[in-house]
Amino acid sequence: MQGSAPATAGAEWRAHWRVAFSAMVGVSLSAAPAFGLAMFIQPLQDAFGWSRAGISLAMTITAGMGAAFAWAAGAVVDRVGARRVALVGVALFCAFYALLSQVTSDIRTWWLGWFMIGVAGLALQSTTWSKAVNSLFDKGRGVALALMASGTGVSTVILPSLCNYLIAAYGWRATFVIVGALYAAIILPMLWLWFFEAGDRDPAAADAQSRAERLRTLPGWTLHEGLRRRQTYQIAVAAMLAGAAVTGYAVHIVSMLTDKGIDRSAAAGMLSALGLLAVISRLVIGRIFDTVASPLVGIVSVSLPVIPGLIMLFLPPSPLTGLLAAASVGLAIGGEYDTVLYLSSRFFGQRSFGALFGTVASIMTVGFALGPLAAGLVHDLTGSYRLYFILTILVTLVAVLLIATLGPYPAHATARRED
């Protein structure tokens, strides 16, 4: 990319906006489990009498797969390319999501279905999408990654209300089939036409040997260098802690609001507002990262999960309180994810980004696994989410401390920006 790269952020966008946009659509699918699951908790309880913790274990299973194998998936992306991994992963994910319609009253069939989704979801880790975006964007990378990450917000805007309508009209079984088919019909053609890495359209770079040679010339830490750097683990643990907080809120926010007396349809609408704010916050934070060359920008965005906890703890139940809580969760989702992506891209560089960010993702998804489960367990054991709100505030403050002590970007990041 160096030497022939567009000279400005605007030129990068004119040349490669389709890649960022198709990556955003791909990310919207990887967000479907967390944000779609919120609308299925009550119907599954009504149908089978399952506990909220048992239903939420679905997210723990898929996130556990990521925690165990995201590093390996990242290495595969480095080796064979983001495009191939994304196409296969999307096809399998949509098929397995539709198969959730066949679960029985034995909750183990529910868990098995989510295990298969977790396997397919390894291909849809943010490593896959950001690998392509990072290869084509440098000066406009913050906004490009923010647009990509906004796919979770797109899912949050559309999916809760869509699932609520489909469940009411056709039942929860048909809803799994319809949603899986819709995602496949929209995403697969777009990825086929638009989703490429730098060099993918160069026939001379198509074979594995040429790809390996190209990787060795890219700026950034090698895998061994990155695994010896404290910043790798600080970013990962901060992402795990903040991710646990926001994922727990994302999966349980409808239940949290309805427990406070807010109508289910109104709560679903608030969840859609959450997604819109996640998109806005990501784009704003991405622009700030492009403007301010310091990792300290991440302190503010990582601290955002404190806000919904404070709102739910100290403000009296009302539709306005519910809207404020959902809005603050949306801001937190946008800020946390965008910060992890951007800081990883600058500290790691491109040479071994897939494997290094896969390592971060493995640790980060431990938080995704524990957050929804912890929220469900707290509710089942205490009858409310109050203890969960307190825990999210504490772990978020630890995440802020980890980001605050990262230090400056390495030389390869600043050289790339000034090239």
C-alpha positions in Angstrom: 0.0 0.0 0.0 2.8 2.4 0.7 4.0 4.4 -2.2 0.9 3.9 -4.3 -1.6 4.7 -1.5 -4.0 7.6 -1.9 -2.5 10.8 -0.4 -5.5 12.0 1.7 -8.3 10.5 3.7 -10.7 11.8 1.0 -8.8 10.0 -1.7 -8.9 6.8 0.3 -12.6 7.1 0.7 -13.2 7.7 -3.0 -11.1 4.7 -3.9 -12.3 2.2 -1.2 -15.6 3.2 0.3 -17.2 0.0 -1.0 -14.9 -2.1 1.1 -15.7 -0.2 4.3 -19.4 -0.3 3.6 -19.5 -4.1 2.8 -17.4 -4.7 6.0 -20.1 -2.8 7.9 -22.8 -5.0 6.5 -20.7 -8.1 7.4 -20.3 -6.8 11.0 -24.1 -6.4 11.3 -24.4 -10.2 10.9 -21.8 -10.9 13.6 -23.8 -8.7 15.9 -27.1 -10.5 15.3 -26.7 -13.0 18.2 -26.4 -10.4 20.9 -29.0 -8.0 19.7 -31.5 -10.5 18.3 -31.3 -12.8 21.3 -32.8 -10.0 23.5 -36.2 -10.5 21.7 -36.3 -14.3 22.0 -35.7 -14.5 25.8 -39.4 -14.1 26.8 -40.9 -16.2 24.0 -38.5 -19.1 24.9 -39.3 -18.8 28.5 -43.0 -18.9 27.6 -42.6 -21.9 25.3 -40.2 -24.1 27.4 -40.0 -22.6 30.9 -36.2 -22.1 30.5 -34.4 -19.7 32.9 -32.9 -16.4 31.6 -29.4 -17.7 32.6 -30.0 -20.9 30.6 -31.1 -19.0 27.5 -28.3 -16.4 27.9 -25.8 -19.3 27.9 -26.1 -19.2 24.1 -24.0 -16.1 24.1 -21.5 -17.6 26.5 -21.1 -20.6 24.1 -20.5 -18.5 21.0 -18.3 -16.1 22.8 -16.4 -19.1 24.4 -15.6 -20.4 20.9 -14.2 -17.0 20.1 -12.2 -16.9 23.3 -10.7 -20.3 22.5 -10.0 -20.0 18.8 -10.1 -16.3 17.6 -6.3 -16.3 17.6 -6.3 -19.2 15.2 -9.0 -17.7 13.1 -6.9 -14.5 12.9 -3.9 -16.5 11.7 -6.0 -18.1 9.0 -7.1 -14.6 7.9 -3.5 -13.6 7.6 -2.7 -16.7 5.5 -5.7 -17.1 3.1 -7.2 -13.6 3.2 -10.2 -11.9 4.6 -12.4 -12.2 1.5 -12.4 -16.0 1.4 -12.9 -16.4 5.2 -15.8 -13.9 5.1 -17.7 -15.5 2.3 -17.6 -19.0 3.8 -18.3 -17.7 7.3 -21.4 -15.8 6.3 -22.9 -18.7 4.4 -22.5 -21.1 7.3 -23.6 -18.6 9.9 -26.9 -17.8 8.2 -27.6 -21.5 7.7 -27.0 -22.3 11.3 -29.0 -19.3 12.5 -32.0 -20.6 10.5 -31.6 -24.0 12.1 -32.3 -22.6 15.5 -36.0 -22.9 14.5 -35.7 -26.6 15.1 -34.8 -26.6 18.8 -36.8 -28.7 21.1 -37.8 -28.4 24.8 -34.5 -30.0 25.7 -32.4 -26.9 26.2 -29.3 -28.8 25.1 -30.6 -28.5 21.5 -30.6 -24.8 22.0 -27.0 -24.8 23.2 -25.9 -27.2 20.3 -27.4 -24.7 17.8 -25.4 -21.9 19.3 -22.3 -24.0 19.3 -22.5 -24.4 15.6 -23.1 -20.6 15.2 -20.0 -20.1 17.3 -18.0 -22.2 14.9 -19.2 -20.3 11.9 -18.8 -17.0 13.8 -15.0 -17.5 14.1 -14.9 -16.4 10.5 -16.9 -13.3 11.3 -14.7 -11.9 14.1 -13.8 -8.3 13.7 -10.3 -9.5 12.7 -11.7 -10.5 9.3 -13.4 -7.2 8.5 -10.7 -4.9 10.0 -7.9 -6.7 8.2 -9.3 -5.6 4.8 -10.1 -2.1 6.0 -6.7 -1.6 7.6 -5.0 -2.7 4.3 -6.7 0.1 2.3 -7.2 3.0 4.8 -4.5 4.9 6.8 -5.3 8.6 7.1 -9.0 7.9 7.1 -8.7 4.7 9.1 -10.5 5.9 12.2 -13.7 6.8 10.3 -13.4 3.7 8.1 -13.2 1.4 11.1 -16.0 3.3 12.8 -18.2 2.8 9.7 -17.3 -0.9 9.7 -18.0 -1.3 13.4 -21.3 0.5 13.0 -22.7 -2.7 11.6 -23.5 -3.6 15.2 -25.6 -0.5 15.5 -27.4 -1.3 12.2 -28.4 -4.6 13.6 -29.5 -3.0 16.8 -31.6 -0.4 14.9 -33.3 -3.0 12.7 -33.3 -6.4 14.4 -35.2 -5.9 17.7 -38.2 -4.3 16.0 -38.1 -6.7 13.1 -37.9 -9.7 15.4 -40.6 -8.4 17.6 -42.9 -8.0 14.6 -42.0 -11.4 13.1 -42.4 -13.2 16.4 -45.8 -11.7 16.9 -46.9 -12.4 13.4 -45.3 -15.8 12.6 -43.8 -17.1 15.8 -40.3 -17.4 17.0 -39.4 -20.5 15.0 -40.3 -18.9 11.7 -38.4 -15.7 12.8 -35.1 -17.6 13.0 -35.6 -18.8 9.4 -36.6 -15.5 8.0 -33.8 -13.5 9.6 -31.2 -16.0 8.5 -32.4 -16.0 4.9 -32.6 -12.2 4.8 -29.0 -11.8 6.0 -27.7 -14.3 3.5 -29.6 -12.7 0.6 -28.3 -9.2 1.4 -24.7 -9.8 2.6 -23.3 -12.6 0.4 -23.8 -10.7 -3.0 -22.4 -7.5 -1.5 -19.3 -9.3 -0.2 -18.7 -11.0 -3.5 -18.8 -7.7 -5.4 -17.1 -5.3 -3.0 -15.2 -6.9 -0.2 -11.4 -7.1 -1.0 -8.1 -6.6 0.7 -5.2 -4.7 -0.9 -3.7 -6.9 -3.5 -6.7 -9.2 -3.9 -7.3 -8.1 -7.4 -3.7 -8.5 -8.4 -3.3 -11.9 -10.2 0.4 -12.0 -9.3 -0.5 -11.9 -5.6 -3.1 -14.6 -5.7 -0.9 -17.5 -4.6 0.1 -18.2 -1.0 3.8 -17.7 -1.6 3.2 -14.2 -3.0 0.9 -13.4 -0.1 3.5 -14.4 2.4 6.1 -12.3 0.7 3.8 -9.3 0.7 3.0 -9.7 4.4 6.7 -9.6 5.3 7.1 -6.1 3.7 4.2 -4.5 5.6 4.8 -2.2 8.6 4.1 -3.4 12.1 5.1 -5.9 14.8 5.8 -9.5 14.0 3.7 -12.0 15.9 6.5 -12.7 18.3 7.1 -9.0 18.9 3.4 -8.3 19.5 3.1 -11.2 22.0 5.9 -9.8 24.0 4.5 -6.2 24.3 2.4 -5.3 27.3 0.1 -3.1 25.2 -1.3 -6.2 23.5 -2.6 -7.5 26.8 -3.7 -4.1 28.1 -5.9 -3.6 25.1 -7.2 -7.1 25.3 -8.1 -7.0 29.0 -9.6 -3.5 28.7 -11.7 -4.8 25.8 -12.7 -7.9 27.8 -13.9 -5.9 30.8 -15.7 -3.2 28.9 -17.1 -5.8 26.5 -18.6 -7.8 29.4 -20.4 -4.7 30.6 -21.9 -3.6 27.2 -22.8 -7.1 26.0 -24.6 -7.9 29.2 -26.6 -4.7 28.7 -27.2 -5.4 25.0 -28.7 -8.9 25.7 -30.7 -8.0 28.8 -31.7 -4.3 28.2 -35.2 -5.2 27.1 -35.7 -7.4 30.2 -34.1 -4.7 32.4 -36.5 -2.1 31.1 -39.6 -4.3 31.3 -38.7 -5.3 34.8 -39.0 -1.6 35.6 -42.5 -1.4 34.2 -41.8 -0.3 30.6 -44.0 -1.8 27.9 -42.2 -4.5 25.8 -42.9 -2.8 22.5 -41.6 0.5 23.9 -38.5 -1.3 25.2 -37.9 -2.8 21.7 -38.1 0.7 20.2 -35.6 2.0 22.8 -33.3 -0.8 21.8 -33.5 0.4 18.2 -32.6 3.9 19.4 -29.6 2.3 21.2 -28.3 1.0 17.8 -28.7 4.4 16.2 -26.7 6.1 18.9 -24.0 3.4 18.7 -23.6 4.3 15.0 -23.3 8.0 15.7 -20.9 7.6 18.6 -18.6 5.3 16.6 -18.4 7.8 13.7 -17.7 10.7 16.0 -15.0 8.8 17.9 -13.5 7.5 14.7 -13.2 11.0 13.4 -11.5 12.1 16.7 -9.0 9.3 16.4 -8.1 10.4 12.9 -7.6 14.0 14.1 -5.8 13.4 17.5 -2.8 11.1 17.2 -2.9 9.8 20.8 -4.2 6.6 22.4 -5.5 8.7 25.3 -8.6 9.5 23.2 -9.7 6.0 24.1 -10.1 6.9 27.8 -13.3 8.7 27.3 -14.9 6.2 25.0 -14.0 3.2 27.2 -15.5 4.9 30.3 -19.0 5.1 28.7 -20.4 1.8 30.2 -20.4 3.6 33.6 -23.3 5.8 32.5 -26.1 3.2 32.1 -25.2 1.6 35.4 -25.5 5.0 37.2 -28.8 5.7 35.4 -30.4 2.4 36.3 -29.1 2.6 39.9 -30.1 6.1 40.8 -32.9 7.4 38.6 -36.5 6.4 39.2 -38.2 4.0 36.7 -40.0 5.9 33.9 -40.1 5.9 30.1 -37.6 8.8 30.1 -35.2 6.8 32.4 -35.5 3.8 30.1 -34.7 5.9 27.0 -31.7 7.5 28.7 -30.5 4.0 29.8 -30.8 2.6 26.3 -29.2 5.7 24.8 -26.2 5.4 27.1 -25.8 1.7 26.3 -25.7 2.7 22.6 -23.0 5.3 23.2 -21.0 2.7 25.3 -21.3 0.0 22.6 -20.0 2.5 20.0 -17.2 3.8 22.0 -15.8 0.6 23.4 -15.6 -1.4 20.2 -14.3 1.5 18.0 -11.5 2.1 20.5 -10.3 -1.5 20.6 -10.2 -1.7 16.8 -8.4 1.6 16.3 -5.8 1.2 19.0 -5.1 -2.4 17.9 -4.6 -1.2 14.3 -2.1 1.5 15.3 -0.1 -0.5 17.8 0.0 -3.8 15.9 0.4 -2.5 12.3 -0.4 -4.8 9.4 2.3 -7.4 9.3 0.7 -9.8 11.8 -2.5 -8.0 12.5 -4.8 -11.0 12.0 -2.9 -13.2 14.5 -2.4 -10.3 17.1 -5.9 -9.0 16.9 -7.1 -12.6 17.0 -5.3 -12.8 20.3 -7.0 -9.7 21.6 -10.3 -11.0 20.3 -9.8 -14.3 22.2 -9.4 -12.4 25.4 -12.1 -9.9 24.6 -14.7 -12.5 23.9 -14.3 -13.9 27.4 -16.0 -10.7 28.3 -18.7 -11.3 25.7 -19.2 -14.8 27.2 -19.4 -13.7 30.8 -21.4 -10.4 30.5 -24.8 -11.8 29.5 -24.4 -14.9 31.7 -23.5 -12.7 34.7 -26.5 -10.5 34.1 -28.8 -13.5 33.9 -27.3 -15.1 37.0 -27.5 -11.9 39.0 -31.2 -11.6 38.1 -32.0 -15.3 38.7 -30.3 -15.2 42.1 -31.3 -11.8 43.5 -34.5 -11.0 41.6 -33.1 -7.8 40.1 -30.1 -6.5 38.0 -28.9 -4.0 40.7 -25.7 -5.9 41.6 -24.9 -6.2 37.9 -25.1 -2.4 37.5 -22.6 -2.0 40.3 -20.2 -4.6 38.9 -20.2 -2.9 35.4 -19.1 0.4 37.0 -16.2 -1.3 38.8 -14.9 -3.3 35.8 -15.2 -0.3 33.5 -13.0 1.8 35.7 -10.3 -0.9 35.6 -10.6 -0.8 31.8 -10.1 3.0 31.8 -6.9 2.6 33.8 -5.5 0.1 31.3 -6.1 2.4 28.3 -4.7 5.4 30.2 -1.3 3.6 30.7 -0.7 2.4 27.1 1.9 5.0 26.2 2.4 6.6 22.8 1.9 4.8 19.5 5.0 2.8 18.2 7.2 4.3 15.4 5.6 2.3 12.6 2.2 3.8 13.4 3.4 7.5 13.4 5.5 6.9 10.3 2.6 5.5 8.4 0.4 8.5 9.2 3.0 11.0 8.1 4.1 9.1 4.9 
